Amino acid sequence: MNTENLPIYLADHSAMMTLELELVGRSLKSNQTSSDDFVRDFGEFLPKLADDIKNQQAVISSLLDEVGSGTNPIKELGAWLFEKVGGIKADARFPGYEDLNRLNALERLILGAKSRSAMWTALTAGEHGQQLNATQHRDKTEQHLNQLRELHETAAAKAFGSDSEDCSTPSGCCGSQSTKLSANPSTSTAGD
């Protein structure tokens, strides 16, 4: 294994996990209490996601220590600041603003989960893969990714669906239309 590349790679991913954790924390604050079933489900999922990201970050941190490196404080701070700055928005409180924020947060969380899954897949190729339970972590991350995609579908329906529709489930708000479109992709044209 190329020991020069591994610490850089792991430090980059650790910083990305820091960014994910900051996003989860911010999302949790705005999705803790709601009478909306979807918002409540999202709020209940976030602590589980955070726990798994923290666990995976601890595994990466211990491997960094083992290879004689450590997390890169500059990268960690940069990721933390990036998420803090990303959370600052103009006070544009209009109907649906929270729905749009939730959709954007889910898209960033999906990107983070995809990155973690790719990292664990890459680590299975190295000598530390089995020791790290890389396959197990990848599988758990893929479960998160599937849950995030389901939440994203509902969030998109809530953000862009009609106010008169029931958006508590994907099939209740634009879901039937998107299912119809995705069931037969060959009928879609570039001009649609």
C-alpha positions as CSV (number, residue, x, y, z in Angstrom):
1,M,0.0,0.0,0.0
2,N,1.2,3.5,-0.8
3,T,1.7,4.9,2.7
4,E,2.2,8.4,1.4
5,N,-1.2,8.7,-0.3
6,L,-3.2,7.0,2.5
7,P,-2.9,9.8,5.1
8,I,-3.8,12.5,2.6
9,Y,-6.8,10.5,1.4
10,L,-8.1,9.7,4.9
11,A,-7.6,13.3,6.1
12,D,-9.6,14.5,3.2
13,H,-12.4,12.1,4.0
14,S,-12.3,12.9,7.7
15,A,-12.7,16.6,6.8
16,M,-15.7,15.7,4.6
17,M,-17.3,13.8,7.5
18,T,-16.8,16.9,9.7
19,L,-18.7,18.8,7.1
20,E,-21.5,16.2,7.1
21,L,-21.7,16.2,10.8
22,E,-22.1,20.0,10.9
23,L,-24.8,19.8,8.3
24,V,-26.6,17.1,10.2
25,G,-26.4,19.2,13.4
26,R,-27.8,22.2,11.7
27,S,-30.6,20.2,10.0
28,L,-31.5,18.5,13.3
29,K,-32.0,21.9,14.9
30,S,-34.6,22.9,12.3
31,N,-36.3,19.5,12.0
32,Q,-36.7,18.4,15.6
33,T,-40.3,19.3,16.3
34,S,-43.1,19.3,13.7
35,S,-46.6,18.0,13.2
36,D,-45.6,17.1,9.7
37,D,-44.8,13.3,9.5
38,F,-42.1,13.7,6.9
39,V,-40.3,16.4,8.9
40,R,-40.5,14.3,12.0
41,D,-39.2,11.2,10.2
42,F,-36.3,13.3,8.8
43,G,-35.6,14.6,12.3
44,E,-35.6,11.1,13.8
45,F,-33.2,9.8,11.1
46,L,-30.6,12.5,11.5
47,P,-29.2,11.4,15.0
48,K,-28.8,7.8,13.7
49,L,-26.9,9.2,10.7
50,A,-24.8,11.4,12.9
51,D,-23.9,8.4,15.1
52,D,-22.8,6.3,12.2
53,I,-20.8,9.1,10.6
54,K,-19.0,9.7,14.0
55,N,-18.3,6.0,14.2
56,Q,-16.8,5.9,10.7
57,Q,-14.8,9.1,11.4
58,A,-13.4,7.5,14.5
59,V,-12.3,4.4,12.5
60,I,-10.6,6.7,10.0
61,S,-9.0,8.7,12.8
62,S,-7.6,5.6,14.4
63,L,-6.1,4.4,11.1
64,L,-4.5,7.9,10.6
65,D,-2.9,7.5,14.0
66,E,-1.8,4.0,13.1
67,V,0.0,5.1,10.0
68,G,1.7,7.9,11.9
69,S,-0.4,10.8,10.8
70,G,-3.5,12.3,12.2
71,T,-6.4,14.4,11.0
72,N,-5.4,17.6,9.3
73,P,-6.6,20.4,11.6
74,I,-6.6,22.9,8.7
75,K,-8.8,20.7,6.6
76,E,-11.1,20.0,9.5
77,L,-11.4,23.7,10.2
78,G,-11.9,24.4,6.6
79,A,-14.8,21.9,6.3
80,W,-16.3,23.3,9.5
81,L,-16.1,26.9,8.3
82,F,-17.5,25.9,4.8
83,E,-20.6,24.4,6.4
84,K,-21.0,27.4,8.8
85,V,-20.8,29.8,5.9
86,G,-23.1,27.6,3.8
87,G,-25.7,27.9,6.5
88,I,-25.7,31.7,6.4
89,K,-28.4,32.8,4.0
90,A,-30.3,36.0,3.4
91,D,-33.3,36.1,5.6
92,A,-35.6,35.1,2.7
93,R,-38.5,33.7,4.6
94,F,-41.1,32.9,2.0
95,P,-43.6,30.1,1.9
96,G,-41.7,26.8,1.3
97,Y,-38.3,28.2,2.4
98,E,-37.9,25.4,5.0
99,D,-38.8,22.8,2.4
100,L,-36.2,24.1,0.0
101,N,-33.5,24.2,2.7
102,R,-34.4,20.6,3.7
103,L,-34.1,19.6,0.0
104,N,-30.7,21.3,-0.3
105,A,-29.5,19.7,2.9
106,L,-30.6,16.2,1.7
107,E,-28.7,16.7,-1.5
108,R,-25.5,17.6,0.3
109,L,-26.0,14.6,2.7
110,I,-26.5,12.3,-0.4
111,L,-23.2,13.6,-1.8
112,G,-21.5,12.9,1.5
113,A,-22.8,9.4,1.7
114,K,-21.8,8.7,-1.8
115,S,-18.3,9.9,-1.0
116,R,-18.1,7.8,2.2
117,S,-19.3,4.7,0.2
118,A,-16.7,5.2,-2.4
119,M,-14.0,5.7,0.3
120,W,-14.9,2.4,2.0
121,T,-14.9,0.6,-1.4
122,A,-11.5,2.0,-2.1
123,L,-10.2,1.0,1.3
124,T,-11.2,-2.6,0.7
125,A,-8.5,-2.7,-2.0
126,G,-5.8,-2.0,0.6
127,E,-4.2,-4.0,3.4
128,H,-6.3,-2.2,6.0
129,G,-9.7,-3.0,4.5
130,Q,-10.5,-6.1,6.4
131,Q,-9.1,-4.7,9.7
132,L,-11.4,-1.6,9.3
133,N,-14.5,-3.6,8.4
134,A,-14.6,-1.5,5.3
135,T,-17.2,-3.7,3.6
136,Q,-19.5,-3.4,6.6
137,H,-19.1,0.4,6.8
138,R,-19.7,0.6,3.0
139,D,-22.9,-1.4,3.4
140,K,-24.1,0.7,6.3
141,T,-23.4,3.8,4.2
142,E,-25.3,2.4,1.3
143,Q,-28.3,1.9,3.6
144,H,-28.0,5.6,4.6
145,L,-27.9,6.5,0.9
146,N,-31.1,4.6,0.2
147,Q,-32.8,6.3,3.1
148,L,-31.5,9.7,2.1
149,R,-32.8,9.2,-1.5
150,E,-36.3,8.3,-0.2
151,L,-36.3,11.4,2.0
152,H,-35.0,13.4,-0.9
153,E,-37.9,12.3,-3.1
154,T,-40.4,13.4,-0.5
155,A,-38.6,16.6,0.1
156,A,-38.6,17.4,-3.6
157,A,-42.3,16.8,-3.7
158,K,-42.9,19.1,-0.7
159,A,-40.6,21.8,-2.1
160,F,-42.1,21.8,-5.7
161,G,-45.5,20.1,-5.4
162,S,-48.8,21.7,-5.3
163,D,-50.0,23.2,-1.9
164,S,-53.2,21.2,-2.2
165,E,-51.5,17.9,-2.4
166,D,-50.7,15.6,0.6
167,C,-46.9,15.5,0.5
168,S,-46.4,13.3,3.6
169,T,-45.3,10.4,1.3
170,P,-43.7,10.4,-2.1
171,S,-46.8,8.8,-3.8
172,G,-49.0,11.5,-2.3
173,C,-47.3,14.4,-3.8
174,C,-46.0,14.3,-7.3
175,G,-44.7,10.7,-6.6
176,S,-47.2,9.1,-8.9
177,Q,-46.2,11.3,-11.7
178,S,-42.5,10.7,-11.2
179,T,-43.1,7.0,-10.9
180,K,-44.9,7.0,-14.2
181,L,-42.1,8.9,-15.8
182,S,-39.3,6.7,-14.4
183,A,-41.2,3.5,-15.2
184,N,-40.9,4.1,-18.9
185,P,-37.9,6.2,-19.6
186,S,-37.9,5.4,-23.3
187,T,-41.0,7.6,-23.8
188,S,-39.3,10.7,-22.5
189,T,-37.8,13.0,-25.1
190,A,-35.2,15.7,-24.9
191,G,-37.8,18.4,-25.5
192,D,-40.0,17.3,-22.6
